[in-house]
Amino acid sequence: MASPIASDLKSYLVENSGAVIEDVARDHGVSPRTVIEALPSDMVKLCEGGSFAVAMQDIAQWGEVTFIVHTADAIFEFTGPVPDGEIGRGYFNLMQPKGLHGHLRHERCAAIAFVERPFMGKSSAFVAFLNVDGGVMFKVFVGRDETRALRQDQLDRFRALAERLGAVSAS
């Protein structure tokens, strides 16, 4: 039997599927992963976090995307290609001297979510890397073309990656 919180959250998300995940988590006193898992089942697929490097290496071939880190204090957005990376010294290292670069704690990734849902009146698709605490490490959004529609080539790669990694419905 679902808890009252889970039932309320699922009901809320049916009506507000485009709500900001981190805001819903805060307002309902749950983790962002709980919110993602409560989205309607046709909007989200999950796979194990052990596929982190494979997912990031695939995303590095997509071209211009939007990479978002959302904390309690700021939302950082980078639009451009995600660089190639490799595991070394305990991190997945983004190998680029300029633009997006850094060191990601890949071993803390517990799951990868593939989410397709409406957001601000438009279709959106993103990959959310979920940490062991139920938080979102970061999200990578499928890019948009000159008409602001999702880039079909990236959307195809997004869906193919979810399938290749064995992502299944969260419900």
C-alpha positions as a Markdown table, in Angstrom:
| # | Residue | x | y | z |
|---|---|---|---|---|
| 1 | Met | 0.0 | 0.0 | 0.0 |
| 2 | Ala | 1.4 | 3.4 | -1.0 |
| 3 | Ser | 2.0 | 5.9 | 1.8 |
| 4 | Pro | -0.2 | 9.0 | 2.0 |
| 5 | Ile | 2.8 | 11.1 | 1.0 |
| 6 | Ala | 3.5 | 9.0 | -2.0 |
| 7 | Ser | -0.1 | 9.0 | -3.1 |
| 8 | Asp | -0.4 | 12.8 | -2.6 |
| 9 | Leu | 2.9 | 13.3 | -4.5 |
| 10 | Lys | 1.8 | 11.1 | -7.5 |
| 11 | Ser | -1.5 | 13.0 | -7.6 |
| 12 | Tyr | 0.2 | 16.3 | -7.5 |
| 13 | Leu | 2.6 | 15.4 | -10.3 |
| 14 | Val | -0.2 | 14.1 | -12.5 |
| 15 | Glu | -1.6 | 17.7 | -12.4 |
| 16 | Asn | 1.8 | 19.4 | -12.3 |
| 17 | Ser | 4.2 | 17.2 | -14.2 |
| 18 | Gly | 6.2 | 20.2 | -15.4 |
| 19 | Ala | 7.0 | 21.5 | -11.9 |
| 20 | Val | 10.6 | 22.0 | -10.9 |
| 21 | Ile | 11.7 | 18.7 | -9.4 |
| 22 | Glu | 13.9 | 20.3 | -6.6 |
| 23 | Asp | 11.1 | 22.7 | -5.6 |
| 24 | Val | 8.5 | 19.8 | -5.4 |
| 25 | Ala | 11.0 | 17.8 | -3.3 |
| 26 | Arg | 11.5 | 20.7 | -0.9 |
| 27 | Asp | 7.8 | 21.5 | -0.6 |
| 28 | His | 6.9 | 17.8 | 0.0 |
| 29 | Gly | 9.8 | 17.0 | 2.3 |
| 30 | Val | 11.1 | 14.2 | 0.0 |
| 31 | Ser | 14.2 | 13.7 | -2.1 |
| 32 | Pro | 14.4 | 14.7 | -5.8 |
| 33 | Arg | 14.7 | 11.0 | -6.7 |
| 34 | Thr | 11.4 | 10.4 | -4.9 |
| 35 | Val | 9.8 | 13.1 | -7.0 |
| 36 | Ile | 11.3 | 11.7 | -10.3 |
| 37 | Glu | 10.0 | 8.3 | -9.4 |
| 38 | Ala | 6.6 | 9.7 | -8.7 |
| 39 | Leu | 6.2 | 11.2 | -12.1 |
| 40 | Pro | 3.7 | 9.5 | -14.4 |
| 41 | Ser | 5.3 | 6.2 | -15.6 |
| 42 | Asp | 5.3 | 7.2 | -19.2 |
| 43 | Met | 7.6 | 10.1 | -18.4 |
| 44 | Val | 10.5 | 8.5 | -16.6 |
| 45 | Lys | 12.8 | 5.5 | -17.0 |
| 46 | Leu | 15.6 | 4.5 | -14.6 |
| 47 | Cys | 18.8 | 2.5 | -14.8 |
| 48 | Glu | 21.6 | 1.7 | -12.3 |
| 49 | Gly | 24.2 | 4.4 | -11.6 |
| 50 | Gly | 27.0 | 2.0 | -12.5 |
| 51 | Ser | 26.4 | 3.1 | -16.1 |
| 52 | Phe | 27.6 | 6.6 | -15.3 |
| 53 | Ala | 30.8 | 6.6 | -17.5 |
| 54 | Val | 29.0 | 4.9 | -20.4 |
| 55 | Ala | 26.2 | 7.5 | -20.2 |
| 56 | Met | 28.6 | 10.4 | -20.0 |
| 57 | Gln | 30.7 | 9.2 | -22.9 |
| 58 | Asp | 27.6 | 8.8 | -25.1 |
| 59 | Ile | 26.3 | 12.3 | -24.1 |
| 60 | Ala | 29.7 | 13.7 | -25.1 |
| 61 | Gln | 28.8 | 12.8 | -28.7 |
| 62 | Trp | 25.5 | 14.6 | -28.7 |
| 63 | Gly | 26.7 | 18.1 | -29.5 |
| 64 | Glu | 25.3 | 21.2 | -27.8 |
| 65 | Val | 23.1 | 20.4 | -24.7 |
| 66 | Thr | 22.3 | 22.2 | -21.5 |
| 67 | Phe | 24.1 | 20.9 | -18.4 |
| 68 | Ile | 22.4 | 22.1 | -15.2 |
| 69 | Val | 23.5 | 21.9 | -11.5 |
| 70 | His | 20.7 | 23.0 | -9.2 |
| 71 | Thr | 21.5 | 23.5 | -5.5 |
| 72 | Ala | 19.5 | 25.2 | -2.7 |
| 73 | Asp | 21.4 | 28.4 | -3.4 |
| 74 | Ala | 21.9 | 28.6 | -7.2 |
| 75 | Ile | 21.1 | 27.1 | -10.6 |
| 76 | Phe | 24.1 | 26.8 | -12.9 |
| 77 | Glu | 23.5 | 26.3 | -16.6 |
| 78 | Phe | 26.1 | 25.6 | -19.3 |
| 79 | Thr | 25.0 | 25.3 | -22.9 |
| 80 | Gly | 27.5 | 23.6 | -25.2 |
| 81 | Pro | 28.9 | 20.2 | -25.8 |
| 82 | Val | 29.8 | 18.0 | -22.8 |
| 83 | Pro | 33.5 | 17.1 | -23.2 |
| 84 | Asp | 34.8 | 13.5 | -23.3 |
| 85 | Gly | 35.8 | 12.2 | -19.9 |
| 86 | Glu | 37.5 | 9.3 | -18.2 |
| 87 | Ile | 37.8 | 7.8 | -14.8 |
| 88 | Gly | 41.0 | 8.6 | -12.8 |
| 89 | Arg | 41.9 | 9.2 | -9.2 |
| 90 | Gly | 38.4 | 8.5 | -8.0 |
| 91 | Tyr | 36.6 | 10.8 | -10.3 |
| 92 | Phe | 35.1 | 10.9 | -13.8 |
| 93 | Asn | 37.2 | 13.8 | -15.2 |
| 94 | Leu | 35.8 | 16.0 | -17.9 |
| 95 | Met | 38.8 | 16.4 | -20.2 |
| 96 | Gln | 38.7 | 19.9 | -21.5 |
| 97 | Pro | 40.8 | 22.9 | -20.5 |
| 98 | Lys | 38.0 | 25.5 | -21.2 |
| 99 | Gly | 34.2 | 25.5 | -21.3 |
| 100 | Leu | 32.6 | 22.8 | -19.2 |
| 101 | His | 35.3 | 20.9 | -17.2 |
| 102 | Gly | 35.6 | 19.4 | -13.8 |
| 103 | His | 35.7 | 16.2 | -11.7 |
| 104 | Leu | 32.5 | 14.2 | -11.0 |
| 105 | Arg | 32.2 | 11.7 | -8.1 |
| 106 | His | 30.8 | 9.0 | -10.3 |
| 107 | Glu | 30.9 | 6.4 | -7.6 |
| 108 | Arg | 28.1 | 8.3 | -5.7 |
| 109 | Cys | 25.8 | 7.9 | -8.7 |
| 110 | Ala | 23.1 | 5.4 | -7.6 |
| 111 | Ala | 20.8 | 5.8 | -10.6 |
| 112 | Ile | 20.3 | 7.5 | -13.9 |
| 113 | Ala | 16.9 | 8.8 | -14.9 |
| 114 | Phe | 15.7 | 9.5 | -18.4 |
| 115 | Val | 12.8 | 12.0 | -18.2 |
| 116 | Glu | 10.6 | 13.3 | -20.9 |
| 117 | Arg | 7.9 | 15.6 | -19.8 |
| 118 | Pro | 6.3 | 19.0 | -20.5 |
| 119 | Phe | 8.1 | 22.0 | -19.0 |
| 120 | Met | 7.0 | 25.6 | -19.3 |
| 121 | Gly | 4.7 | 24.7 | -22.2 |
| 122 | Lys | 7.2 | 22.8 | -24.2 |
| 123 | Ser | 8.4 | 19.2 | -24.5 |
| 124 | Ser | 11.6 | 18.6 | -22.6 |
| 125 | Ala | 13.9 | 15.6 | -22.2 |
| 126 | Phe | 16.8 | 15.3 | -19.8 |
| 127 | Val | 19.1 | 12.8 | -18.1 |
| 128 | Ala | 19.3 | 13.2 | -14.4 |
| 129 | Phe | 22.2 | 11.6 | -12.5 |
| 130 | Leu | 20.9 | 10.7 | -9.0 |
| 131 | Asn | 23.3 | 10.3 | -6.1 |
| 132 | Val | 23.2 | 7.8 | -3.2 |
| 133 | Asp | 21.3 | 10.4 | -1.0 |
| 134 | Gly | 18.5 | 10.7 | -3.5 |
| 135 | Gly | 19.7 | 14.1 | -4.8 |
| 136 | Val | 20.3 | 15.2 | -8.4 |
| 137 | Met | 24.0 | 15.4 | -9.1 |
| 138 | Phe | 23.3 | 17.2 | -12.3 |
| 139 | Lys | 21.0 | 17.1 | -15.4 |
| 140 | Val | 21.8 | 17.1 | -19.1 |
| 141 | Phe | 19.0 | 18.4 | -21.2 |
| 142 | Val | 18.5 | 17.5 | -24.9 |
| 143 | Gly | 19.2 | 20.6 | -27.0 |
| 144 | Arg | 16.8 | 22.7 | -29.0 |
| 145 | Asp | 16.9 | 23.7 | -32.6 |
| 146 | Glu | 16.4 | 27.2 | -34.0 |
| 147 | Thr | 12.6 | 26.9 | -33.6 |
| 148 | Arg | 13.1 | 25.9 | -29.9 |
| 149 | Ala | 11.9 | 22.3 | -30.6 |
| 150 | Leu | 13.9 | 19.4 | -29.2 |
| 151 | Arg | 16.7 | 18.4 | -31.5 |
| 152 | Gln | 15.4 | 15.1 | -33.0 |
| 153 | Asp | 18.9 | 13.6 | -33.5 |
| 154 | Gln | 19.6 | 14.1 | -29.7 |
| 155 | Leu | 16.2 | 12.9 | -28.7 |
| 156 | Asp | 16.8 | 9.7 | -30.7 |
| 157 | Arg | 20.2 | 9.3 | -29.0 |
| 158 | Phe | 18.6 | 10.0 | -25.6 |
| 159 | Arg | 16.0 | 7.2 | -26.1 |
| 160 | Ala | 18.6 | 4.8 | -27.6 |
| 161 | Leu | 20.9 | 5.4 | -24.6 |
| 162 | Ala | 18.0 | 4.7 | -22.1 |
| 163 | Glu | 17.3 | 1.5 | -24.0 |
| 164 | Arg | 20.9 | 0.4 | -24.3 |
| 165 | Leu | 21.4 | 0.9 | -20.5 |
| 166 | Gly | 18.3 | -1.1 | -19.7 |
| 167 | Ala | 16.3 | 1.8 | -18.2 |
| 168 | Val | 12.9 | 0.7 | -17.1 |
| 169 | Ser | 9.8 | 2.6 | -16.0 |
| 170 | Ala | 10.1 | 3.9 | -12.4 |
| 171 | Ser | 6.6 | 2.8 | -11.4 |
